[in-house]
Amino acid sequence: MNKVEGIIFDWAGTTVDFGCFAPVNAFVTVFKKAGIEVTIEEAREPMGLTKIDHIRTMLSMPRISALWNEEHGRKFTERDVENLNAAFESALLETLAAYTDPKPEVLETIEQLRKQGLKIGSSSGYTQKMMEVVVPEAEKKGYRPDFYITADGTSGLGRPYPYMIYRNMEALKLTAARHVVKVGDTVPDIDEALNAGVWSVAVVIGSSEMGLSEKEFDALPEAEQEELIIGIEKNFIEHGADFTIRTLGELPGIIEEINQQLKK
């Protein structure tokens, strides 16, 4: 039938870890140990990429690159990227289990989608080793997709490459890209969806793009919340998202809208 068959979710910032704080804190820590003070904004900017690509991108930022040259007396090398990545993995694995709580509305929405016969896949910027912590911890709290994969399963080709989506389609036996929806909270998630030819849905509240904890977001005046949401929605649409949703609870309505478009 000509309708959505499966949904592929990102993890941190999309289904778990409101605000996507686990990797951000680890990035700030490892750069500080290397003598470089990076900002939260700099640590968040490449979010959604594989973690080694994330580190490489941060080192290529003009301000961070200049600080590295000043601190180390030379430009960064691929060995530096690898060393920072190893340190990042160690730092993240120490705290990762604490950042696996499902976001609000996730469990109810997944249950609703499954009742409609939809397959639930996932892709992540985390490594397989990291997911071996995240997946069982999230399952204890009620969330487990039908399939997950990392760039370790696609020869290191993570976002923005489309291959993690294709592996999901293969494993879940999804018949066509137009019957697949990718849900994420970053621009690389959107790029991944566009490159795979699937529908892109970007979630706003609790996203890495927003970068606030649930407590911080709830403490904002309603007018400030709305202004922040509208700005992020605009950015996601400008980067090619087909739809934006404020929370995952809006997703079933978007799936119905896509199904109506597919019928046409």
C-alpha positions as CSV (number, residue, x, y, z in Angstrom):
1,M,0.0,0.0,0.0
2,N,1.1,3.5,-0.7
3,K,1.7,4.8,2.9
4,V,4.4,5.2,5.5
5,E,5.8,1.8,6.6
6,G,8.5,2.7,8.9
7,I,10.0,5.5,11.0
8,I,13.7,5.9,11.7
9,F,14.5,7.9,14.9
10,D,17.7,9.5,16.0
11,W,18.6,8.9,19.7
12,A,20.0,11.7,21.9
13,G,17.9,14.8,21.7
14,T,15.2,13.0,19.7
15,T,14.0,10.0,21.7
16,V,16.3,10.1,24.8
17,D,18.5,12.7,26.7
18,F,16.4,15.9,26.6
19,G,18.7,18.6,25.3
20,C,21.3,16.2,24.2
21,F,23.7,16.9,27.1
22,A,25.8,13.7,27.3
23,P,28.0,14.3,24.3
24,V,28.2,18.0,24.8
25,N,29.7,17.7,28.3
26,A,32.2,15.1,27.1
27,F,33.4,17.3,24.2
28,V,33.9,20.3,26.5
29,T,35.8,18.1,29.0
30,V,38.3,16.5,26.5
31,F,39.1,19.8,24.7
32,K,39.7,21.4,28.1
33,K,42.2,18.6,29.0
34,A,43.9,19.3,25.7
35,G,44.3,23.0,26.7
36,I,41.5,24.4,24.7
37,E,38.4,26.1,26.2
38,V,35.5,25.5,23.9
39,T,32.0,27.0,24.3
40,I,28.8,24.9,24.6
41,E,27.7,26.5,21.3
42,E,30.9,25.3,19.6
43,A,30.5,21.8,21.1
44,R,26.9,21.6,19.8
45,E,27.4,23.0,16.3
46,P,28.4,19.7,14.6
47,M,25.9,17.6,16.6
48,G,24.5,14.7,14.6
49,L,27.7,13.8,12.9
50,T,29.7,10.7,13.9
51,K,31.8,11.6,16.9
52,I,35.2,11.5,15.2
53,D,33.8,13.7,12.4
54,H,32.4,16.0,15.1
55,I,35.8,16.4,16.7
56,R,37.4,17.0,13.3
57,T,34.8,19.7,12.5
58,M,35.4,21.4,15.8
59,L,39.2,21.5,15.3
60,S,38.6,23.1,11.9
61,M,36.5,26.0,13.4
62,P,38.7,29.1,13.0
63,R,38.7,30.1,16.7
64,I,39.4,26.6,17.9
65,S,42.0,26.0,15.2
66,A,43.8,29.2,16.2
67,L,43.7,28.3,19.9
68,W,45.1,24.8,19.0
69,N,48.0,26.4,17.0
70,E,48.7,28.8,20.0
71,E,48.6,26.0,22.6
72,H,50.5,23.3,20.6
73,G,52.6,25.4,18.2
74,R,51.3,23.6,15.2
75,K,48.2,22.7,13.2
76,F,46.1,19.8,14.4
77,T,46.8,16.4,12.8
78,E,44.7,13.3,12.2
79,R,46.6,11.7,15.1
80,D,45.2,14.6,17.3
81,V,41.7,13.8,16.1
82,E,42.1,10.2,16.9
83,N,43.5,10.9,20.4
84,L,40.7,13.4,21.2
85,N,38.2,10.9,19.9
86,A,39.6,8.1,22.2
87,A,39.5,10.5,25.2
88,F,36.0,11.6,24.3
89,E,34.8,7.9,24.2
90,S,36.3,7.3,27.6
91,A,34.7,10.4,29.1
92,L,31.3,9.7,27.6
93,L,31.2,6.1,28.6
94,E,31.7,7.1,32.2
95,T,28.4,9.1,32.3
96,L,26.4,7.8,29.4
97,A,24.0,5.6,31.3
98,A,22.7,8.6,33.2
99,Y,21.5,10.3,29.9
100,T,19.2,7.6,28.6
101,D,15.8,8.7,29.9
102,P,13.1,8.8,27.2
103,K,11.9,12.3,26.4
104,P,8.3,13.3,27.2
105,E,5.6,11.7,24.9
106,V,8.2,9.2,23.4
107,L,6.8,6.0,24.9
108,E,3.2,6.8,24.2
109,T,3.9,7.9,20.7
110,I,6.0,4.8,19.8
111,E,3.2,2.6,21.2
112,Q,0.6,4.4,19.1
113,L,2.7,4.1,15.9
114,R,3.3,0.4,16.5
115,K,-0.4,-0.2,16.9
116,Q,-0.7,1.3,13.4
117,G,1.6,-1.3,12.1
118,L,4.7,0.9,11.6
119,K,8.2,-0.4,12.0
120,I,10.5,1.5,14.4
121,G,14.1,1.9,13.3
122,S,17.0,4.1,14.5
123,S,20.4,5.5,13.6
124,S,22.8,7.3,15.8
125,G,26.0,9.4,15.8
126,Y,27.1,7.3,18.8
127,T,29.5,4.4,18.2
128,Q,28.4,0.7,18.6
129,K,30.3,0.6,22.0
130,M,28.3,3.6,23.2
131,M,25.0,2.1,22.0
132,E,25.8,-1.0,24.0
133,V,25.3,1.3,27.0
134,V,22.4,3.4,25.7
135,V,20.2,0.6,24.2
136,P,19.8,-1.6,27.3
137,E,19.5,1.4,29.7
138,A,16.7,2.9,27.5
139,E,15.0,-0.5,27.3
140,K,14.8,-0.6,31.1
141,K,12.9,2.7,30.9
142,G,10.5,1.4,28.2
143,Y,12.1,2.3,24.9
144,R,13.6,0.0,22.4
145,P,13.3,0.3,18.6
146,D,12.9,-2.7,16.3
147,F,16.4,-2.1,14.9
148,Y,19.3,0.2,15.4
149,I,22.6,0.8,13.7
150,T,25.7,3.1,14.0
151,A,28.3,4.2,11.5
152,D,30.3,1.2,12.7
153,G,27.9,-0.9,10.6
154,T,28.3,1.3,7.5
155,S,32.1,1.3,7.1
156,G,32.3,4.5,9.2
157,L,30.0,6.4,6.8
158,G,27.6,8.1,9.2
159,R,25.6,11.3,8.6
160,P,25.2,13.0,6.2
161,Y,25.6,9.8,4.2
162,P,22.4,7.9,3.8
163,Y,23.6,4.4,4.5
164,M,22.4,4.0,8.1
165,I,18.9,4.7,6.8
166,Y,19.4,2.1,4.0
167,R,20.5,-0.5,6.5
168,N,17.3,0.2,8.5
169,M,15.2,-0.2,5.4
170,E,16.9,-3.5,4.6
171,A,16.5,-4.9,8.1
172,L,12.9,-3.8,8.5
173,K,12.0,-4.8,4.9
174,L,10.7,-1.3,4.0
175,T,9.7,-1.2,0.3
176,A,10.6,2.3,-0.8
177,A,12.2,5.5,0.4
178,R,8.9,7.4,0.0
179,H,7.4,5.1,2.6
180,V,10.0,6.0,5.2
181,V,10.2,8.9,7.6
182,K,13.4,10.0,9.4
183,V,13.0,11.9,12.7
184,G,15.9,13.8,14.2
185,D,16.9,16.9,16.1
186,T,19.8,18.3,14.1
187,V,20.7,19.5,10.7
188,P,22.8,16.4,9.9
189,D,19.7,14.4,10.6
190,I,17.9,16.4,7.9
191,D,20.8,16.0,5.5
192,E,20.8,12.2,6.1
193,A,17.1,12.0,5.3
194,L,17.5,14.2,2.2
195,N,20.4,12.1,0.9
196,A,18.4,8.9,1.4
197,G,15.4,10.3,-0.3
198,V,13.1,9.8,2.7
199,W,10.8,12.2,4.5
200,S,12.5,14.5,7.1
201,V,10.8,15.4,10.3
202,A,12.7,17.6,12.8
203,V,11.7,17.8,16.5
204,V,12.3,21.1,18.3
205,I,11.7,20.9,22.0
206,G,14.4,19.0,23.8
207,S,16.6,19.0,20.7
208,S,20.3,19.6,20.5
209,E,19.5,22.6,18.4
210,M,17.6,24.1,21.3
211,G,20.3,23.0,23.8
212,L,18.2,23.5,27.0
213,S,17.4,21.0,29.8
214,E,13.7,20.3,30.4
215,K,14.0,22.4,33.6
216,E,15.6,25.3,31.8
217,F,13.0,25.2,29.0
218,D,10.1,25.0,31.4
219,A,11.5,28.0,33.4
220,L,11.3,30.3,30.4
221,P,8.4,32.7,30.0
222,E,5.9,31.4,27.4
223,A,6.7,34.3,25.0
224,E,10.4,33.4,25.1
225,Q,9.6,29.7,24.6
226,E,7.6,30.5,21.5
227,E,10.3,32.8,20.1
228,L,12.9,30.1,20.6
229,I,10.7,27.4,19.0
230,I,9.8,29.5,16.0
231,G,13.5,30.3,15.3
232,I,14.5,26.7,15.4
233,E,11.6,25.6,13.2
234,K,12.6,28.2,10.7
235,N,16.2,26.9,10.7
236,F,15.1,23.3,10.2
237,I,12.8,24.2,7.3
238,E,15.6,26.3,5.7
239,H,17.8,23.3,5.8
240,G,15.3,21.1,4.0
241,A,13.1,19.5,6.6
242,D,9.7,18.5,5.2
243,F,8.0,19.0,8.6
244,T,8.9,20.2,12.0
245,I,7.2,19.1,15.2
246,R,7.5,20.6,18.6
247,T,7.3,17.3,20.5
248,L,7.1,13.7,19.4
249,G,3.4,13.6,20.3
250,E,2.7,15.5,17.1
251,L,4.3,12.8,14.9
252,P,1.2,10.6,14.3
253,G,-0.6,13.6,12.8
254,I,2.4,14.2,10.5
255,I,2.4,10.5,9.4
256,E,-1.3,10.9,8.5
257,E,-0.5,14.0,6.5
258,I,2.2,12.2,4.7
259,N,-0.1,9.3,3.9
260,Q,-2.6,11.7,2.4
261,Q,0.1,13.2,0.2
262,L,1.2,9.7,-0.9
263,K,-2.4,8.8,-1.9
264,K,-2.3,11.8,-4.3
